[in-house]
Amino acid sequence: MVSPIIICDGVIRSGSTWSFNVCRLLGQLLAERRCETPISQYLDEQQLDQFLRAEAYLCKGPAIIKGHVTGPLALEWIRTGRAKAVCTFRDPRDCVASDLAFFAGGFNISVNRVNTSLASLASYLDFGRTLFVRYEDMMEDRPNQIRRIAAHLNVAIDQKVLERIDDQTNIHSARKIARQLASRADDQIDVVLNSHRRDIKTLLHDNHIGTGKVGKWKHDLTDEQGQYLTRLFRRSLITLGYETEASIQAIGPESPAPGATSSDSISAPPC
């Protein structure tokens, strides 16, 4: 039986690390049942395509890969069913608000980071082979989303296993891991984004876990920023069910990008 390649993608700050860890534990379970050896790691767009091109055939068990932008070969593998995909999404305004605290690069940088990762959704929507996990649904009922992911990956689990996976991946466990990273040995962490300490197994950063609040943008962003993002992400917000044409029109006249300069160029997301 061919071991699965599982790609955990998603919009930045939409719960993709949570879905990665659920898939990682499901992959471990499947590997134990088959007496195989799983692998799990973060790969960027180019690294993932190179892995699929040159290394995937060498895998002796499930390979669970996390990323945010997917290259042409990975998309082809998903489209043709050679790889499974789990893609998380969230109100992109909440993603921006969350990334502002996480990345600390400023409003326009966070907008562009979210905008870039939104592009993958457009491709996945065309394939019909990707399991989409809405962040808000995950926060409301994690066990049900774990069941959906397990079914998508064809991994049978009972209630006891489900509860064990939930216990290891919920926000409380993730926050505990993140807080411990400051004292972790160097061989258990790496340093990414210049200063973030990251657990090499779970891929959780030391500042990874915020409040997890739904509707965060309404409290953490200014009214001007919120209105700007609502217009910028208009098509995505309507497609994903966060707004309607009428609700967007009701926010009033258009305003320029908050803090933007004449050199800023933020394009609308494709989905």
Residue, then its C-alpha position, 0 to 999 in steps of 0.5 A: m500500500v502506498s504511503p500517503i503524502i499529506i500537505c497541510d496548507g492554509v492562510i497564514r494564522s488560520g490554524s494550519t499548525w493545528s491541522f498539521n499536528v492533527c495530521r502528524l499524529l494521524g500519520q504516526l498512528l497509520a505508520e504504527r499500524r503498518c510498521e512504517t516510519p513517518i516524517s513531518q516537516y515544514l517546506d516552502e514552495q520550492q522545497l516542497d516541489q523539490f521533495l516531491r520530485a526527488e525524495a517522495y518516492l523514498c519515503k518509508g511511511p506517511a509524509i506530513i508537510k506543512g506550508h503556506v504557498t504551494g508550487p506547481l508540482a505540489l498542486e499537480w499532485i493534489r489535483t491528480g490525487r497523488a497527495k492529500a491536502v488539508c487547507t485551513f482558512r479564516d476571516p482574512r481580516d482576523c488573519v491580518a490582526s493575528d499576524l500583526a501580533f505574531f510577525a510584528g512587521g507592520f500593517n502593510i507587511s501582514v496584509n501582503r503576507v495574508n494576501t499571498s497565502l490566500a492565493s492557494l485557496a483559489s487553486y484548491l477550490d478548483f480541484g475538489r480534492t482538498l479538505f477545507v477546515r474553517y477556523e471558526d468551526m475548528m474553534e467551536d468543535r475541534p473533535n468534529q474537525i479531527r473526525r473530518i480530517a481522519a476520514h479524509l486521510n482514510v485513518a480509522i479512529d475511535q473516541k479514545v484516539l480522538e480525545r488523545i489527539d485533541d488533548q495533544t493539539n488543543i490551544h492549552s497544550a499548544r500554549k504550554i509548548a510555546r511557553q516552554l521553548a525558551s528553556r528547550a535544548d538547542d537540538q529541540i528547536d530552530v530559529v526562524l523569522n530572525s528571532h522566533r524559537r520553533d519546536i522542530k516537532t510541532l512547528l509551534h513558535d514561542n509566540h505562536i498562540g494568541t487569544g484565538k478569538v473569532g472577530k479579533w479584527k473588530h477589536d485589534l484594528t482601527d475602524e479605518q484598517g477594518q474598512y480597508l481590509t473589508r474592501l481589499f478582501r471583498r471577493s474572498l470575504i463573499t466567497l468564503g461566507y464572511e460578508t455579502e455584497a450588501s454588508i460590504q456596501a454598507i461600510g461607506p465610502e472608500s478610503p486609502a490604505p491606512g499607513a500606505t505610501s505611494s509605493d505600496s501595491i497590494s493586489a486583491p486576492p483571487c478567490 
